[in-house]
């Protein structure tokens, strides 16, 4: 139908980071056609892009209700991955867990969801054995993915195994397409746990030079006397 043309255009606009145009396109579709799953879903994606997480969750919610009523087939693993991501970023961790797990149940080898859920849990220090199993599966599927290697290092560190975490984080650093602030921060933590404070300080300085975050700055001030 004609509405299809609107949705295709909106997706292209989102991909090109022309979110304002995408919202205009979706509003025009909403005015002309009844509320559809795709219109709500793409609006959710557009809000996710501009970091308006409450609105994103709201539209994914509506999309799910329409999907369940009209054709549950549209509620696929990608939909639940994006819904889960919106919930996590909106700090609704219980729902994020539920939707990301749903995404994995629908597509057990979907590395992105395995890693996202595993890292979310590891980062929060929750259900570490489950987090580790999810991440290990993601790494097994994509052994050269820097983000997944970083997650594995992170969960091992949280399990108080800094010695085992170190090689994974060094691999993650090697595999990251460009210097990654998070990887360097995790390396700093592991070096500090291994009593290699000079290396830890160096890693945190590098992390801050890539992206300045208050948490990393705090660690650096604490351990290097503000040097």
N, C-alpha and C positions, 0 to 999 in steps of 0.2 A: 504493500500500500504506500500511499504518499507519505505517511508518517515515517516510514523507513528512511526516506531521504533526509529527513530532519535528524534522525538519530545518528545516521552515518556521518553527517556533517558535524554534529556535536562531538562525536568521538575524535574526528580528525582535529577539530579545534582544541580539544583537551590535550591530545598528543602533541600539538604544536605550542602548548602553554598559552593559548589564547582563550583563557577561561571566561573572560567577560563575554566574548562572542558566543561561547558554548552556552552560557546561561541564557543569553538572548534567544538562541536557537531553541533551547529546551522550553523556554517560556512561550515561544511562538507555537511550538508543538502542543503544549498544554492547553493553550487557548483554542486550538483548532480541533483537537482530538480528545477522546475520553482519557482519563488517567491510565497510563499503561505501565507495565513492569519496567520496560526499557527506559522510559522517560524518567522514572523515579531512580532506577539503578544508575543511569548516567549522571543524573543530578547529584547523587551520592558520591560518585567518582569525582565529579568536578569540585564539590566542596572539600573532598579529601585532598585534592591538588592544592587548594588555597589554604589548607590547614584550618578550615572551619569544621572542627570535628563534631560538635553537637548537631549541626545541620546535616552533616554527612550521615551520621547514625540515624537521624530522623528519616531521611529519604531512603536509606537501605531498609529500614524497618517497614516503611510503606511498600517498598518494592517486594519484600518478602511476603507481606500480607496478600498483595495482588497475585504474586507467583503461586502461593499455596492455593488460592481460590481459582486461578485460571489455568495454570499449567505448571505443576511442580517441576517439570523437566527443565525449566529455565533456571531453577535454583541449583546451579552446578557448583563444582569445587572452586571455580574462580570467583563466583558471586560470594560464597561464604568466606573465601580468603580476604576479599576486599572489605566485607562487612566486619570480619574479625579485626582487620587492621584498623578500621575506623573506631571500633570499640576500644581497642588497646590504646590508641592515641587519645581517646576521650577518657582514658583512665577507668574504663569499665572492664576490669581484668577478668572477672568471672564470665561475662558474656563473650569476651574476646576468646577465652579458652574454649568455650562451647562451640563457637563458630569456626575457629581455626581447626579444632578437632573434627568438626563436621566436614570441612574441606578435605582433611586427610582421609577420613572414612570414605569419601566419594572418590578420592584419587590417592591411593596409598603411597605412590612414588612421586608425589608433588613436593620436591625438595624445598621450595620457597616456604610452603606452609609448615613443613617439619621444622625448618630452621627458625622461622618466626616464632612459633609457639615454644620451641625449646629454649630459645634465647630469652623470650619474655619471662619464662619461669625461672631460668638460671639467674637472670639479672635481678629478679626479685627474691632470689634465694629460696624459692618454693619448689617442692616436688622434684628435688635434684636428680634422683634416679630416673624418673620419667623424662625430665628435660634432657638428660644425657643420652637416653635411648633414642629420642627424637632426633637430636643433633647428630649422633653417630650414624643414623640411617641417612640423613641428608649428606653427610661427608662421604659415606659409602657410595651414594648415587653420583656425587660430583666432587671427587677427591681434590680437584684443583681450585675449588671455589673459595676465595679468600675470606668471604663473609662467614661461610660455614666453618672454616678452620678456626676463625676467631671465636665463634660461638663455642666450639669444642674446648678451646683453651680456657674460655671464661667459665664453663661449667666445671671443668676439672679444678680450677682455682677455687671455685665456690665449694667444691667437695674437699677442700684443704689438701689438694695434691699439686702444689705449685711446680714441683720437679717434673711431673708429667705434662703440666700445662705449657711449660716453656717451649718445647719443640713445635707444638701446634701453633703457638702465637708467632714464632719466628717464621714458620711456613706461611702463616696468614699475611705477615708483613711482606714476604717475598711475592705472594700471589695477588696482593691488592694492586689493581691497575694504577692507582696513584696513592701517595702517602695518605694513610687513614688515621685520623685523630683517635678514634675509638680503639683501634688495634694498639696504638702506641700507649694509650692510657692503660689498657689491660696488661701490656708488657711491663709498664712501670709497677703495677700492683704485684705482678709475679716476681720481678727482680727484688722488690722490697721484701716480700715474703721469704725470698732466698738469701736475704741479708746482703744483697749486692746494691747498696744504696746509690753508689755513683751511677751505675747503669740505670737505676730506677729514675733518678733525677734527670738524666739525659733523655730518657724515653718521654717523661712528662713535659720536658721543655719542647721536645719535638712535637708532641701532641698539641701543645698550646700554640706553636708556630703555625700549625695547620688550621686549627679552629680553637678560638678562645672560649673555654667553658669555666664557669665559677668553681665546679667541683675539682677539676684538675688543678686550677690555680691554687685552691685551698691545700691540696696535697703537696704541691711544690713549696708553698710557703711554710707548711708544717715541717717538711723534712729538710729543706735547704736553708732554713732561716731567712727565707725571702730572697735568697741570692738569685 
